[in-house]
Amino acid sequence: MQPFFTTLKLISRPYSSKMQDLLLPFGLTEVQWGLIRILYEEGPSTFTDIATYWRVEKPSVTPIAQKLVEQELIYIGIGQDKRQKVMHLTSNGVEKYKETKQIVDTLQKNLLIGITEQERQITEQVLEKLLVNLKGR
């Protein structure tokens, strides 16, 4: 395997593990927090929107959303098309986002220590190109 891809793979698991450790006291998993973040930052979204964004099958989103509904962090409403389900944050979900965002921001800021803005931007551009290539242009 190319050293680039080895490094990419090696960073993924420790990052996810660190996120899990930080979010556990808040009763969230990393993926649940990710859904809350999207709904807060992008607004109400359909299951299809989230599945497309995450590059997963739509049924993969359902159990994540159901857990957040049980925790009263999101609710599911009907979209313009009555068959379409739209996820919305509740006021509890907004509060949960705000309190967890601070710890996530701190982790990410600490991970970027010693990395210049130019290095961060170049890395982001490279990762975006990898995503495009994975999708098969």
N, C-alpha and C positions, 0 to 999 in steps of 0.2 A: 504494500500500500504506500502511496506517496506520503512523505512526511506531513504535507499540508493537510491531507485528509485524516491522518492519524491524529494530529493535533486538534483538528476540528472535532473528531469523535471523542477525544480525551477530555475536552472542556465541557462537553454537553452533560455528562452524568454528574460531575461534581457541582455544576451550576444548578441543575435540577434538584439535587440533594440539598444544597444550601437553601434554595427557595422553599423546599418542603419543610425544612427545619424552622425557617422563619415564619411560615404561614400556619404551621400546625397549632400554635397557641390561639390562633384566630378561628380555628375550626375549618380551615380551607386547605384544599390541595392546590398545587401550582396551576393545574388546568382550570379549576373552578375560579381561581383568582383571575386567570386569563380571560375567562368569559365575562366576569364582572368588569374587568378593565375595558374590554371592547364595548360593552353596553354603556359604560360611563363615558368613554371617550368618543365613541362613534354614534351612540344613540340606539334606540330600539332596533333589533335585528331579527331576521328570520333564522330558522334552523339552517336553511340552505345558505344564507349569507355567511354564517359562522363556519359551516362545513367547508365552504369554498375558501374562506380566509385561512383556515387551518389545514386545508388540503387533505381532508378526511371524508369519509362517507357520512351522509346526513344522520343515519342511526347512531353514529358515535357521539353525537352531540346530546342526544336525548337523556342518557343517564346523568350526565353532568348537569343539565338544566333541571332535571327532576330533583336532584339533591339540593340545588339552590332554591327551588320552589319550597321544598320541605323546610329549609332554614329561613324561609320568608325573606330571601335576599333578591329574588326576582319573581315576576309573575308572567304568565303567558296569556296574551290576548289574541284576538282574531284580527287578521290583516284585512286589506281591501278585498282580497279574494277570501271568501269564508273558509276555504280549505287551508289557507295560509296561517301559520301560528307565528306570532311575533313576541319575542322576549323583551321585557322591560325591567329596569331596576326598581325595586321598592325603595322607600326612604331608608329602611335598614340596609339595603344593598349599597346605597350611596354612602352611608356612614361607614360601612365595612370597607368600601373602596378607599375612602379618605384615610382611615387609620392604617390600612395595610400598605397603601401607596408609599407612605413615609418610610417604612422599613425596607420596601423593595428599592426605592430610590437610593437609600443609604447603601444597601448592598451593591447596587450597580455603580454608584459613584466610587465606592472603595475599589471595585474591580477595575475601574478605569484609571486608578492612580498610576502615574508614570507613562500614560498613553496620551500622546498629543491629539489635539482635535483633528489634525490632518490624518494621522494614523487611524483614528476612529472612522473618519469619513471614507477613507480608502477601503478599510475592512468592510464597512457597510456596503459599499459599491460592489466589492468582490462577492460578498454573500448574496446580494440581489442578483448578480449575474449567474451565480450558481443555481439559484432558484429558477431563473428563466431557463437555463440549460436543462435542469431536471424536468421541467414541464415539457420539454421537447420543442421549444420554439414554435 
